[in-house]
Amino acid sequence: MPAQDFIHPQACVESTSVGEGTRVWAHAHIMANAKVGACCNIGEGVFIERGAVLGDGVTVKNGVSIWNGLRIGDYAFIGPNACFTNDKYPRSPRLPEVAARYARDENWLEPTIIEQGATIGANATILCGLTIGAYALVAAGAVVLRDVPPHTVVAGNPARAIGRVCLCGRRLPAGTSACACGRTIPDSAMPAAAGVFIHPKALVESDAIGAGTRIWAFAHVMKGARIGPDCNICDHAFIESGATLGRGVTVKTHAAIGDGVTLRDGVFVGPHVVFTNDLRPRSPRLPLAAPRYARKENWLQPTLVEEGVTLGAGVVVSCGITIGAWSFAAAGATLFQDVPSYALMAGNPARQVGYVCACGASLNLSDGEASCTACGRAYRHDGRRLQPVKPEHLWGS
């Protein structure tokens, strides 16, 4: 090791990938195949497992365990006794029932990313599979269950966004992007509501975005659109003024959700799904058509998608219809009329080809009854429609 490096005699450093100028203090253990950058400071009692990667200038205070799958960016600060995880469903790998799962890292390992300059406070707990954004600040004792956007302060259990922070460490006054140090933090770094993530390259003109929703690059949410909590809006999705999304809706890439469309809780909208809202569209710039488009009620045909519905890739939804709860439209289907609840639809024009369970598995009816082979839910057909024997509850509510 170069002369300026320091490894305490009571430390155990098995890795050969420790950068110049790094200091490792007593009782720290860095396993083989861990990577630690230059000019880091590794406090007493720290454990760094194989597969962990630390950038340059990282400070890790006493009593921290940094597991396989954790990536820590340059100049991050990890406070004493901060706790990281890397397995969402841990069991003892010595149990015969789970040994096969733990035979390969990719079966269970959930990587976590701590971006450049982020601060993790003392005794904070970070669930695996998350990204803590650049220069974010996780307060002491916080329990983080969701991604944290850059420059965002989170606190509590579960952790919630409570403000913004400059890279110098100062909290920003509410309603301002300017720090006393002279720096300006982009507005996009702060969620529109607690726990909201808006990618810097997204265009979000609506202020009606529910807590926990994530909106990714090049998505466009127009003013007047309403998006509920815990939604995921993927790249290049377009959500027009007048569209309404409930809780936990997923909208995949290049889906277009127009004015008059309502998606209730738990709906999945696949890539390139298109909703229409006009049964006989013409260009509103045509003089012949202009009078019709002067008032929205002359042409707008609302569409309702009830809870739990899946619309597969490339589905086209004709306007003015209702798509029943928990139904499933197969990829490429074109829906022209109302869809019964739990119906499996396919083709162009789409026709019902079966039934599906709320969990998504196909159902086989026998004498008007069905039991799902995947999850055990039971259903009964009353001669008009299929109904669950026990009511469905989203999110256990």
C-alpha positions as CSV (number, residue, x, y, z in Angstrom):
1,M,0.0,0.0,0.0
2,P,1.3,3.6,-0.7
3,A,2.7,5.4,2.3
4,Q,-0.2,7.8,2.7
5,D,-2.7,5.0,3.2
6,F,-3.4,3.8,6.7
7,I,-4.7,0.4,7.8
8,H,-4.9,0.0,11.5
9,P,-3.1,-3.1,12.8
10,Q,-6.4,-4.4,14.2
11,A,-8.2,-4.0,10.9
12,C,-8.8,-6.9,8.5
13,V,-8.4,-5.9,4.8
14,E,-8.7,-8.8,2.4
15,S,-9.5,-6.8,-0.6
16,T,-6.8,-5.7,-3.0
17,S,-9.0,-2.9,-4.4
18,V,-8.6,-0.2,-1.8
19,G,-7.7,3.3,-3.3
20,E,-4.8,5.5,-2.4
21,G,-5.2,7.7,0.7
22,T,-8.0,5.6,2.2
23,R,-7.9,5.1,6.0
24,V,-9.2,1.9,7.6
25,W,-9.6,1.9,11.4
26,A,-9.6,-0.8,14.1
27,H,-11.8,-3.8,13.8
28,A,-13.0,-2.8,10.3
29,H,-13.3,-5.8,7.9
30,I,-13.1,-5.4,4.2
31,M,-13.7,-8.7,2.4
32,A,-12.0,-9.8,-0.8
33,N,-13.7,-8.5,-3.9
34,A,-15.0,-5.4,-2.2
35,K,-14.0,-2.2,-3.9
36,V,-13.2,0.9,-1.9
37,G,-12.2,4.1,-3.7
38,A,-9.5,6.7,-3.0
39,C,-9.4,8.9,0.1
40,C,-12.2,7.1,1.9
41,N,-12.5,6.9,5.7
42,I,-13.7,3.6,7.1
43,G,-14.5,3.8,10.8
44,E,-14.2,1.3,13.6
45,G,-16.3,-1.8,13.5
46,V,-17.3,-1.4,9.8
47,F,-18.0,-4.5,7.7
48,I,-17.8,-4.3,3.9
49,E,-18.9,-7.4,2.2
50,R,-17.6,-8.9,-1.1
51,G,-19.4,-7.2,-4.1
52,A,-19.9,-3.9,-2.3
53,V,-18.5,-0.8,-4.2
54,L,-17.6,2.5,-2.6
55,G,-16.5,5.5,-4.7
56,D,-13.9,8.1,-3.8
57,G,-14.0,10.2,-0.7
58,V,-16.7,8.1,1.0
59,T,-17.0,8.4,4.8
60,V,-18.4,5.4,6.7
61,K,-18.8,5.9,10.4
62,N,-18.6,3.3,13.1
63,G,-20.7,0.1,13.3
64,V,-22.0,0.1,9.7
65,S,-22.4,-3.1,7.6
66,I,-22.2,-2.6,3.8
67,W,-23.5,-5.6,2.0
68,N,-23.0,-7.2,-1.4
69,G,-25.0,-5.2,-4.0
70,L,-24.6,-1.8,-2.4
71,R,-23.1,0.9,-4.6
72,I,-22.0,4.1,-2.9
73,G,-21.2,7.1,-5.0
74,D,-18.3,9.6,-4.5
75,Y,-18.3,11.7,-1.3
76,A,-21.3,10.0,0.3
77,F,-21.6,10.1,4.1
78,I,-22.8,7.0,5.9
79,G,-23.6,7.7,9.6
80,P,-22.9,5.4,12.6
81,N,-25.0,2.2,12.7
82,A,-26.8,3.0,9.5
83,C,-28.4,-0.3,8.3
84,F,-28.6,-1.6,4.7
85,T,-30.4,-4.7,3.4
86,N,-30.0,-6.7,0.2
87,D,-32.7,-9.3,0.3
88,K,-36.4,-8.5,0.4
89,Y,-37.5,-11.9,1.7
90,P,-34.6,-13.2,3.8
91,R,-34.4,-16.7,5.1
92,S,-31.5,-18.6,6.5
93,P,-29.7,-20.0,3.5
94,R,-29.1,-23.1,5.6
95,L,-32.8,-24.0,5.4
96,P,-33.1,-26.9,2.9
97,E,-36.4,-25.3,1.7
98,V,-34.6,-22.2,0.4
99,A,-31.1,-23.4,-0.4
100,A,-31.8,-23.4,-4.1
101,R,-32.8,-19.7,-4.0
102,Y,-29.5,-18.7,-2.4
103,A,-27.4,-20.8,-4.8
104,R,-27.1,-17.8,-7.1
105,D,-26.9,-14.1,-6.2
106,E,-29.3,-13.0,-9.0
107,N,-32.1,-15.1,-7.4
108,W,-32.3,-12.9,-4.3
109,L,-29.9,-10.0,-4.4
110,E,-31.5,-6.5,-4.6
111,P,-28.9,-3.8,-5.4
112,T,-29.1,-0.5,-3.7
113,I,-27.5,2.8,-5.0
114,I,-26.4,5.7,-2.9
115,E,-25.6,8.5,-5.3
116,Q,-22.9,11.1,-5.1
117,G,-22.8,13.3,-2.1
118,A,-25.8,11.7,-0.3
119,T,-26.0,11.6,3.5
120,I,-27.4,8.7,5.4
121,G,-27.9,9.7,9.0
122,A,-27.2,7.7,12.2
123,N,-29.3,4.5,12.6
124,A,-31.2,5.1,9.4
125,T,-32.4,1.9,7.7
126,I,-32.5,1.6,3.9
127,L,-34.6,-1.1,2.3
128,C,-32.9,-2.9,-0.6
129,G,-33.5,-2.2,-4.3
130,L,-33.7,1.6,-3.8
131,T,-31.8,4.6,-5.2
132,I,-30.9,7.5,-2.8
133,G,-30.4,10.4,-5.1
134,A,-27.4,12.7,-5.3
135,Y,-27.0,15.0,-2.3
136,A,-30.2,13.7,-0.7
137,L,-30.3,13.6,3.1
138,V,-31.8,10.7,5.1
139,A,-32.4,11.9,8.6
140,A,-31.2,9.9,11.6
141,G,-33.4,6.9,12.4
142,A,-35.4,7.2,9.2
143,V,-36.7,4.0,7.6
144,V,-36.6,4.4,3.8
145,L,-39.0,2.2,1.8
146,R,-38.9,4.1,-1.5
147,D,-36.4,5.9,-3.8
148,V,-35.3,9.3,-2.6
149,P,-35.0,12.0,-5.3
150,P,-31.8,14.1,-5.5
151,H,-31.5,17.0,-2.9
152,T,-34.5,15.7,-1.0
153,V,-34.7,15.4,2.8
154,V,-36.6,12.4,4.2
155,A,-37.4,11.6,7.8
156,G,-39.5,9.3,9.9
157,N,-40.7,5.7,9.8
158,P,-41.7,5.2,7.0
159,A,-39.5,8.0,5.7
160,R,-41.3,10.9,3.9
161,A,-40.0,13.9,2.1
162,I,-40.0,17.0,4.3
163,G,-38.0,19.4,2.3
164,R,-34.9,20.0,0.1
165,V,-31.2,20.3,0.8
166,C,-28.4,22.0,-0.9
167,L,-25.2,20.1,-1.7
168,C,-23.5,22.2,1.0
169,G,-25.8,20.6,3.6
170,R,-28.1,23.5,4.3
171,R,-31.9,23.0,4.3
172,L,-33.6,25.2,1.7
173,P,-36.4,27.5,2.9
174,A,-39.9,26.3,1.8
175,G,-40.9,27.6,-1.6
176,T,-37.4,28.6,-2.7
177,S,-34.6,26.9,-4.7
178,A,-31.9,29.4,-3.6
179,C,-29.5,28.4,-0.8
180,A,-27.6,30.9,1.4
181,C,-24.4,29.6,-0.1
182,G,-25.4,31.0,-3.5
183,R,-26.3,27.8,-5.2
184,T,-29.7,27.2,-6.9
185,I,-31.2,23.7,-6.7
186,P,-33.5,22.8,-9.7
187,D,-37.2,22.7,-8.9
188,S,-37.4,19.2,-10.4
189,A,-35.3,17.9,-7.6
190,M,-38.2,18.3,-5.1
191,P,-41.3,16.1,-5.4
192,A,-44.6,17.7,-6.0
193,A,-45.9,15.9,-2.9
194,A,-44.3,13.7,-0.2
195,G,-42.3,10.9,-1.8
196,V,-43.0,11.9,-5.4
197,F,-40.1,11.3,-7.8
198,I,-40.1,13.4,-11.0
199,H,-37.2,12.7,-13.4
200,P,-35.4,15.9,-14.4
201,K,-36.3,15.2,-18.1
202,A,-40.0,14.7,-17.4
203,L,-42.5,17.4,-18.2
204,V,-45.0,17.6,-15.4
205,E,-47.4,20.6,-15.7
206,S,-50.0,19.3,-13.2
207,D,-49.8,19.9,-9.5
208,A,-52.2,17.1,-8.7
209,I,-49.7,14.2,-8.3
210,G,-50.2,11.8,-5.4
211,A,-47.6,10.8,-2.8
212,G,-45.2,8.1,-3.8
213,T,-45.8,8.4,-7.5
214,R,-42.8,8.2,-9.9
215,I,-42.7,9.9,-13.3
216,W,-39.8,9.0,-15.6
217,A,-37.8,10.7,-18.4
218,F,-39.7,12.3,-21.2
219,A,-43.2,11.5,-19.8
220,H,-45.6,14.4,-20.2
221,V,-48.3,15.1,-17.7
222,M,-50.4,18.1,-18.8
223,K,-52.0,20.7,-16.5
224,G,-55.4,19.5,-15.4
225,A,-54.5,15.8,-15.3
226,R,-54.9,14.1,-12.0
227,I,-52.6,11.2,-10.8
228,G,-53.2,9.4,-7.6
229,P,-50.6,8.1,-5.1
230,D,-48.1,5.3,-5.7
231,C,-48.4,5.4,-9.5
232,N,-45.5,4.6,-11.9
233,I,-45.5,6.7,-15.1
234,C,-42.8,5.4,-17.5
235,D,-40.8,7.1,-20.2
236,H,-42.6,8.8,-23.0
237,A,-46.1,8.3,-21.5
238,F,-48.5,11.1,-22.4
239,I,-51.3,12.0,-19.9
240,E,-53.6,14.7,-21.3
241,S,-55.6,17.4,-19.4
242,G,-58.8,15.9,-18.0
243,A,-57.4,12.4,-17.5
244,T,-57.7,10.9,-14.0
245,L,-55.6,8.1,-12.6
246,G,-56.3,6.4,-9.2
247,R,-53.9,4.8,-6.8
248,G,-51.2,2.4,-7.8
249,V,-51.7,2.7,-11.6
250,T,-48.8,1.6,-13.8
251,V,-48.5,3.3,-17.2
252,K,-45.8,1.8,-19.4
253,T,-43.8,3.5,-22.2
254,H,-45.5,5.4,-25.0
255,A,-49.0,4.9,-23.7
256,A,-51.3,7.8,-24.5
257,I,-54.2,8.6,-22.0
258,G,-56.5,11.3,-23.3
259,D,-59.0,13.7,-21.9
260,G,-62.0,11.9,-20.5
261,V,-60.3,8.7,-19.5
262,T,-60.6,7.5,-15.9
263,L,-58.3,4.7,-14.7
264,R,-59.3,3.4,-11.3
265,D,-57.0,1.9,-8.6
266,G,-54.5,-0.7,-9.6
267,V,-54.9,-0.5,-13.4
268,F,-52.0,-1.7,-15.6
269,V,-51.6,0.1,-19.0
270,G,-49.1,-1.7,-21.2
271,P,-46.6,-0.1,-23.7
272,H,-48.2,1.7,-26.7
273,V,-51.7,1.4,-25.4
274,V,-53.9,4.1,-27.0
275,F,-57.2,5.5,-25.7
276,T,-59.5,7.4,-28.0
277,N,-62.1,10.0,-26.9
278,D,-63.9,11.0,-30.1
279,L,-66.0,8.5,-32.1
280,R,-65.8,10.5,-35.4
281,P,-62.7,12.6,-35.2
282,R,-61.8,15.3,-37.7
283,S,-59.1,18.0,-37.5
284,P,-60.6,20.8,-35.4
285,R,-58.8,23.2,-37.9
286,L,-61.2,22.2,-40.7
287,P,-63.8,24.9,-41.0
288,L,-66.4,22.2,-41.6
289,A,-65.6,20.6,-38.2
290,A,-64.8,23.7,-36.2
291,P,-68.3,24.3,-34.8
292,R,-68.4,20.7,-33.4
293,Y,-65.1,21.2,-31.5
294,A,-66.1,24.6,-30.1
295,R,-67.6,22.8,-27.0
296,K,-66.1,19.7,-25.5
297,E,-69.5,18.1,-24.8
298,N,-70.2,18.0,-28.5
299,W,-67.5,15.3,-29.1
300,L,-65.9,14.0,-25.9
301,Q,-66.8,10.4,-25.1
302,P,-65.5,9.4,-21.6
303,T,-64.1,6.0,-21.0
304,L,-63.9,4.2,-17.6
305,V,-61.4,1.6,-16.7
306,E,-62.4,-0.1,-13.4
307,E,-60.0,-1.3,-10.7
308,G,-57.4,-3.9,-11.3
309,V,-57.7,-4.0,-15.1
310,T,-54.8,-5.1,-17.3
311,L,-54.5,-3.6,-20.8
312,G,-51.7,-5.5,-22.7
313,A,-49.2,-4.0,-25.1
314,G,-50.6,-2.2,-28.1
315,V,-54.3,-2.4,-26.9
316,V,-56.6,0.2,-28.5
317,V,-59.6,1.3,-26.5
318,S,-62.5,2.9,-28.3
319,C,-64.1,5.7,-26.4
320,G,-67.3,5.7,-24.5
321,I,-67.0,2.3,-23.0
322,T,-66.5,0.7,-19.5
323,I,-63.9,-1.9,-19.0
324,G,-64.9,-4.0,-16.0
325,A,-62.9,-4.7,-12.9
326,W,-60.0,-7.2,-13.1
327,S,-60.6,-7.9,-16.7
328,F,-57.6,-8.6,-19.0
329,A,-57.1,-7.4,-22.6
330,A,-54.5,-9.4,-24.4
331,A,-51.7,-7.7,-26.4
332,G,-53.0,-6.1,-29.6
333,A,-56.7,-6.3,-28.7
334,T,-59.0,-3.6,-30.0
335,L,-61.9,-2.9,-27.6
336,F,-65.1,-1.5,-29.1
337,Q,-67.7,-2.3,-26.5
338,D,-68.1,-2.7,-22.7
339,V,-66.0,-5.4,-21.1
340,P,-67.4,-7.6,-18.3
341,S,-65.5,-7.9,-15.0
342,Y,-62.9,-10.7,-15.0
343,A,-63.2,-11.2,-18.8
344,L,-60.2,-12.2,-20.9
345,M,-60.4,-10.3,-24.2
346,A,-58.4,-10.9,-27.4
347,G,-58.5,-10.1,-31.1
348,N,-59.6,-7.3,-33.4
349,P,-62.4,-6.7,-32.8
350,A,-61.8,-8.0,-29.3
351,R,-64.0,-10.9,-28.1
352,Q,-64.2,-12.6,-24.8
353,V,-62.2,-15.8,-24.8
354,G,-62.4,-16.7,-21.1
355,Y,-62.1,-15.4,-17.6
356,V,-59.2,-14.4,-15.4
357,C,-58.6,-14.3,-11.6
358,A,-57.7,-11.0,-9.8
359,C,-54.2,-12.4,-9.6
360,G,-54.1,-12.6,-13.5
361,A,-54.2,-16.4,-13.9
362,S,-56.8,-18.0,-16.3
363,L,-60.0,-19.5,-14.8
364,N,-61.8,-22.6,-15.9
365,L,-65.5,-22.6,-15.1
366,S,-67.3,-25.8,-14.2
367,D,-71.0,-25.7,-13.5
368,G,-70.7,-21.9,-13.0
369,E,-67.9,-22.1,-10.5
370,A,-64.2,-21.7,-10.6
371,S,-61.2,-21.9,-8.3
372,C,-57.9,-20.3,-9.2
373,T,-55.1,-22.8,-9.4
374,A,-52.5,-20.1,-8.8
375,C,-53.9,-18.3,-5.7
376,G,-57.0,-20.2,-4.6
377,R,-59.6,-17.5,-5.0
378,A,-63.1,-18.8,-5.7
379,Y,-65.6,-17.4,-8.2
380,R,-69.3,-18.0,-9.0
381,H,-71.2,-17.1,-12.2
382,D,-74.7,-15.9,-11.3
383,G,-76.0,-16.3,-14.9
384,R,-75.2,-12.7,-15.7
385,R,-71.7,-12.1,-14.6
386,L,-68.7,-13.7,-12.7
387,Q,-68.3,-12.6,-9.1
388,P,-65.8,-13.5,-6.4
389,V,-67.1,-15.5,-3.5
390,K,-65.2,-13.1,-1.2
391,P,-64.9,-9.4,-2.2
392,E,-61.5,-8.3,-3.6
393,H,-59.5,-5.8,-1.6
394,L,-56.6,-3.8,-3.0
395,W,-53.6,-3.4,-0.7
396,G,-55.3,-5.4,2.0
397,S,-57.6,-2.5,2.8
